[in-house]
């Protein structure tokens, strides 16, 4: 086979012509290729000829079509023994799905039609006239005899070509044709079967290939059971005019391929975009009006007369005072009834006719500038079986070492199981080779997070194995994947730019409350449906992390009802701001009330709200954007970027002043949970809060991990780490508690208050108690003291002095 670079240099007309009439074999794995080479070199291409008549051969006992024999007087030839074994490998090992036999045979017919169309460019007479000039493929079934027929009006094969090509396994006509075209040599090498033809024996007991070539007056028939022998004789059946007809005598277990619906389904799946019309001999029930026979008319008239007599009997029983005017009206109605007697009847009739089953066109072969929007929409609906229009699409042609054409679509709504079985789900792309569907179960073409994208990829240079069912591992796959991912992300980026807010920063801040009333943009719909997929991409795809980050959308403290991007956030940053602040939690409403935001909001710094559980994982992988670091508002060492020397000196003085108080409070708290007590720089109105270390789990992450069905307690204990209690030195509660600790450091009430304040801050910061009963007991004890209830006050039991009989009478019956 010629190289991909050589194919690229061939003109388009030549490439179309070079499609071989019967599909050339694709690349084998190394071991199988070695077997082919050895067998072919050993003389597999030269069949032995016997003078023995076909009728003299011993006929083993077969059922069904297995007793089918060659035509009398035909010349019988045998495959070489090695080739017979190889055919057994091809039929029973290379193909895992029987359905593909129809795809292979239709592809063969399509390539044969390509060849005759190419030849007609220089000699119109090769097409003939009348029906012979129609280039199409026709499929017909004979249910009574169990025969499936596939016919094309392609170039056909001579007797010598039948013998050479069908008796030589994996004879590649197209590769030889391409080589001859480049050399300017003989153009008559196409019209040969590759390995694909022999997939027919997955479903066939016996196969006939009837062929007529323009260069011969006679029509020939090739027959074989794939049991080591084949026969060629002059065909005395229906004249073909030109082309090939393959008659497949189906196995007993393959009778399903005689059903019209099954064949229609396979054609639509595998060969929907073949260049030539594919017709199926189809039956349809129609209603038809036919005249009534004389007997039926007489019977109808008799029934009408019987009805009149019945009416007369009824009239005799009527009251005597019935008016003559009513009698006349009845007579008129009877006359009308007689005149309205039907002269025809409706019957159901079965009509047979040729029906086109591949109406859709391969629009990806055209330039994107030539295709209208409604054509893309129609193509998408046919491809995806979706009744809605796509959100967006991209149509492109990739050139270079690997050439392919592709159209990618974003569905308006995702499938309900988009994230179910995520890592075992294949991409929703269909792979075509020369408009022939190969498979839609490839993991190599798109990463998992883009599995929602639908579309097609069509290439002549993909390295398929001989059955064309599995892509071999090849460096070209990485190139294809890289280009597909880049085009897909560009498509999403353009969709985002369509709905980009054009307002300036000040207008965006003022209009934030009004934005909820605005119409939802296409990208808002996209983010609502596929935002999780983009976040998964940030986690999984390091090479495209920056591109994906630009696609993120979120609400912020300054835009609580309108989604914004990271680029918009950076544009609105305050002078001197060095970090992108964010906070993750259960809901936007809960985050807006978080004590962690007090100082940030006080300084008019914008904070991103993350409310999706996956956001915590995403931000572990996305550490910066446009050289600005991300800063979690719930973690320790929060910096605002505007610290002055005076502020640092003031903080140092406060720390010194609270040094003993901090030490006292730290000793009260459980050492296994609390790492330190510090002066806070983030609190304004809240007395204290609890934060985690920079690399530990936040309160929101702890909540998410505890909810996991298969969570690891050991890992949780390690990642959870110890917490830090931050106190607001200016808060009156903190000041009062400090004074009390200085007056009497051993006072139990003061210690209890300090412990309850820590536990309350723990709850407000989003953490959960390991032992909530201890906190509840201390809280109730504080309430008791505030209400003046004595510590030894007894709990009164309810009054149970009622009479047992009275209680029994009042009790419901079902309790007795």
C-alpha positions, 0 to 999 in steps of 0.5 A: 500500500502506498503511504499516507503522504503519497495519498495526499498528493493524489488528486481528489478525482484519482482518490475517489477512483482509487476506491477499490471495487471490493475492500482491500484488507487493512493492516494485520497485527505483526503475527498475522501479517507474518502468516499471510506473507509466508502463505502467499509466498508459498503459492497461495495465489495459484489454485490447482485445477482438476479435470474432475466434474463437479457432479462427480465429487463426493457430497457430504450430508448437509442440512439446509443449503449445505447440500448445494452443489456446483453447476454441472460441467463447471470447471472445479478448482481447489484452494491450496491447503494452507489457504483453506486453513487461512480462510477458516481463521478469517471466517471464525476468528477475525470478525466478532460481529456477524452483522459486519458482513453486510457492511463489507459487501456494500462497501465492495459494491460502492468501490466498484461503482466508484471505479465505473464512474471514474472510467465514465469520465473519459468514456461515457459508453462504459455506463451503457444506457437505460437502467444500466446507467443508474449507479446504485446498490440493490438488496433483495431477499427470497424468504422462501429459499433463504437467499439474500442478494446484493447487486451493484452496477459497478465495473464487474469482473471477468472470468479470469478476475473471478478466478484470480481474485476470489481464489486468492485470499487477501488479494488487494486490488486497490493498492495495486490500482493506486500504484499503477495510477501513480505510474500511469499504467494499466487502470484495470486492476481494481474490482478485486476482493480483499479479506472483507468479502470472506466475512460473508461466510459468517452467515452463509452456507453457500455463496454465488457471485454472478458477474458481468464485465464490459470487456466480455460478452459472457456472464460468469458465476463463481460458487463456493462453500469455503470448504476448500474448493470453488467453481466458475461457469458460464451464467445462464441466469438473468442478464446483469448487463454489468456489475456483480450480484452476490447470492448468499444462501444463509445458514439456519442460524442466520435467518434473521438477515431475511427480515427487511427491518433487520437489513434496514437497521444494518444499512442505516448503521453501517452504510448510511453515508455511502455515495450511491443510493442503496435500495431495499426490496421492501413490502408495504401494506396499503389501503385501496378502494376496489369495486364490489362484485356482482354478488356483493352488490346483490347481497347489499341490495338484499340487506337494504330491502330487508331493512325496509321491511323492518321499517314497515313493520315498525310503522304499523305499530305507530300511533294512528294520529301520525301525520302524513307529512312525517310519512313523506319525510320517511320515504325521502330518507329511504330514497336517499339511503338507497342512493347512498349504497356504497359501490366500492370497498376498501381492502389492504394490499401488500405492495413490493417496491424498491425503497431508498434506505440511505437518504442522508448525505456525507456533508463532512466531505464538503467544505464548511463554507458550502454547508448551510446551518439547516443541513448541519441540524438535519445531519445532527438529528440523523446522526444522534437520533435527537429531536432537538437542535445542537447547541453548537458544532464545528466542521473541519479538515485536518491535514498533515501526517494524519488526514481526516475530516470531522464534524463535532456537535454539542447536544442541547441536553446531556444523556441521563447517564452521562456520569454513570460508569464514567471511566468505562464509557466510550466517546460518542464519536462514530468512526468512518473510513471512506464513508463506511461506518467502522465503530462508535466504541473507541476510547482513543479519540476523545478523553472521558470528560468530552464523552458528551460530544457527538460527531463523526471522524472520517479518515482514509489513513487510520490504521485498522486491523484486518477486520476493521473493528479495532484500532491498532495502537499507533502514534497517529491516534495521539495526533488525531486525539490532540486535534479533536480535543483542541477543536472541541475546546475551541468550539466550546470557547466560541460558544462562550464568547457568543454570550460574553458580557460586553458591559464594563466592570462598573456596569457589571457590578451594578447590573448584577441584581438585574441579570437574573431577568435576562434571557439564558444564553447558550453557554449558560445552558452548556455550563448548567448541563456540562460544567461538571465535565469541564471540571473533570477535564481540569482534574484529568487533562493537565495539558489543556488545564489552562484552556479548560479554566477559561471555560469555567463559570461561577457565582461570586460575592459581586455577581451572586445571580450571574455567572462570570469567568476567571478572566472577568474576575481578574479584570475586576481585581483590586489594585495590589490584589495578588490572589484569587479568593474562593470559598467552597460550601453546600450552597451560595446562601450558606457561603454568603453568611460564612465568617471566613468572608467578613474581612474580604467583603469588608475590603470589597474583595470579590470571592468566588462561590463554589457549591459543587462537590467536585469543585474541591477536587478541581481546585486541588489541581487548579492552583493558579490562573494568569499568574495569580494564586488561588487562595481558599478563604477557609484555610489559615495564613489568609493574606490580603496583599495590602499589609503595611508596616504599621499594620504589621507592627500593630498585629505584633503588639496585639499578639504580644498582648494576647500571648498568655491568653492564647496559651491558656485557651490552647491548654483547655482545648483537646490537643489531638484536634487543635494545633494552635490558637491564633489572632485572626486577620479575617474576622470582623463581627464574629468572635472566633472561627476554626480553620484548617492547615493550608494542605489539609482538608477544608470543612466542606471537603471533610463533609464530602469525604464522610459522605462517601460510601467507601471512605477510608477512616485512616486516610480521613484522619491523616488528611483531616489534620489538626485545626486552628482556632482563630480569635477576633481580638477586638470582639467584646466577648473575647476581651471579656473572656480574656479578662476572666482568664487573667482574674482566675485561670482555673475557674471552671466556668471560664474554661467551660465557656472557652470550650463551648465557644470553640465548639460553637465556632467549629459548627459555624465554620462547617465542621462536624462533631465526633462526639456531639453529646459532650457539646450538647451537655455543656450547652444545656448546663450553660442554659440551666445556669442562665435560667437559675435552675439548680444543678440538683433539681430533680426531673418530675415524672408524669402523673400515673395515678389514673385508675387502670380500668379508666385507662383501659376504657380510654385506650384505643381498641388496637392497643388492648 
